[in-house]
């Protein structure tokens, strides 16, 4: 959708520029200098308006990305805490198993000669 909008904007800009060139060429000699400066002011205001809209869209996109990152960070912090707790539990179980093995042997070999 974004590419389509950019394509439409580009077509519109080309149309406006060609219309402006045709108008300025046909009326260049008959248009007073004051009107020409008004036309350039109008072009400047349109450019500034486009720039402002573009900056606003960029700010909104940045805010959205910051929200997504914050959500990811929050999810990761809760999951990392849970993961750390699970690892601690597994380590405690392993240490309990190793302590039991040292206390009493599981297998004894006895030999009798005679």
C-alpha positions as CSV (number, residue, x, y, z in Angstrom):
1,X,0.0,0.0,0.0
2,X,2.8,2.4,0.8
3,X,4.4,1.9,-2.6
4,X,1.1,2.6,-4.3
5,X,0.7,5.9,-2.4
6,X,4.3,6.9,-3.3
7,X,3.6,6.1,-6.9
8,X,0.4,8.2,-6.9
9,X,2.3,11.0,-5.2
10,X,5.0,10.9,-7.8
11,X,2.5,10.9,-10.6
12,X,0.7,13.9,-9.0
13,X,4.0,15.7,-8.6
14,X,4.9,15.1,-12.2
15,X,1.5,16.4,-13.3
16,X,1.8,19.5,-11.2
17,X,5.3,20.2,-12.4
18,X,4.4,19.8,-16.1
19,X,1.3,22.0,-15.6
20,X,3.4,24.6,-13.8
21,X,6.0,24.5,-16.6
22,X,3.4,24.8,-19.3
23,X,1.7,27.7,-17.5
24,X,5.0,29.5,-16.8
25,X,6.1,29.1,-20.5
26,X,2.9,30.4,-21.9
27,X,2.5,33.3,-19.5
28,X,6.1,34.1,-18.8
29,X,6.2,37.3,-20.7
30,X,2.7,38.5,-19.7
31,X,3.0,37.6,-16.0
32,X,4.4,40.3,-13.8
33,X,7.4,39.6,-11.5
34,X,5.1,39.8,-8.4
35,X,2.9,36.9,-9.7
36,X,6.0,34.8,-10.4
37,X,7.3,35.3,-6.8
38,X,3.8,34.3,-5.6
39,X,4.0,31.1,-7.6
40,X,7.5,30.3,-6.2
41,X,6.1,31.0,-2.7
42,X,3.2,28.7,-3.4
43,X,5.7,26.0,-4.5
44,X,7.7,26.6,-1.4
45,X,4.7,26.3,0.8
46,X,3.7,23.0,-0.9
47,X,7.2,21.7,-0.4
48,X,7.2,22.6,3.2
49,X,3.8,21.1,3.7
50,X,5.0,17.8,2.2
51,X,8.1,17.9,4.4
52,X,6.0,18.5,7.5
53,X,3.7,15.5,6.6
54,X,6.7,13.3,5.9
55,X,8.4,14.2,9.2
56,X,5.1,13.6,11.1
57,X,4.8,10.2,9.5
58,X,8.4,9.4,10.4
59,X,7.8,10.4,14.0
60,X,4.7,8.2,14.2
61,X,6.7,5.3,12.7
62,X,9.5,5.8,15.3
63,X,7.0,5.9,18.1
64,X,5.4,2.7,16.9
65,X,8.8,1.0,16.7
66,X,9.6,2.2,20.2
67,X,6.3,0.7,21.5
68,X,7.1,-2.6,19.8
69,X,10.6,-2.7,21.2
70,X,9.3,-1.9,24.7
71,X,6.7,-4.7,24.4
72,X,9.4,-7.2,23.3
73,X,11.7,-6.0,26.2
74,X,8.9,-6.5,28.7
75,X,8.1,-10.0,27.4
76,X,11.7,-11.0,27.4
77,X,12.3,-9.8,30.9
78,X,9.4,-11.8,32.3
79,X,10.5,-14.9,30.3
80,X,14.2,-14.5,31.3
81,X,13.2,-14.5,34.9
82,X,11.1,-17.6,34.5
83,X,14.0,-19.3,32.6
84,X,16.5,-18.4,35.3
85,X,14.1,-19.9,37.9
86,X,13.8,-23.1,35.9
87,X,17.6,-23.4,35.6
88,X,18.1,-22.8,39.3
89,X,15.6,-25.6,40.0
90,X,17.3,-28.0,37.7
91,X,20.7,-27.2,39.2
92,X,19.3,-27.8,42.7
93,X,17.9,-31.2,41.6
94,X,21.2,-32.2,40.1
95,X,23.2,-31.2,43.2
96,X,20.7,-33.2,45.4
97,X,21.3,-36.2,43.2
98,X,25.1,-35.9,43.4
99,X,25.0,-35.5,47.2
100,X,22.9,-38.7,47.6
101,X,25.3,-40.7,45.5
102,X,28.3,-39.6,47.6
103,X,26.5,-40.6,50.9
104,X,25.6,-44.2,50.1
105,X,27.0,-46.3,47.3
106,X,24.5,-47.9,45.1
107,X,26.5,-51.0,44.2
108,X,28.9,-52.9,46.5
109,X,31.1,-55.8,45.3
110,X,32.1,-58.3,48.0
111,X,34.3,-61.3,47.3
112,X,34.9,-64.3,49.6
113,X,37.9,-66.6,49.2
114,X,38.0,-69.8,50.7
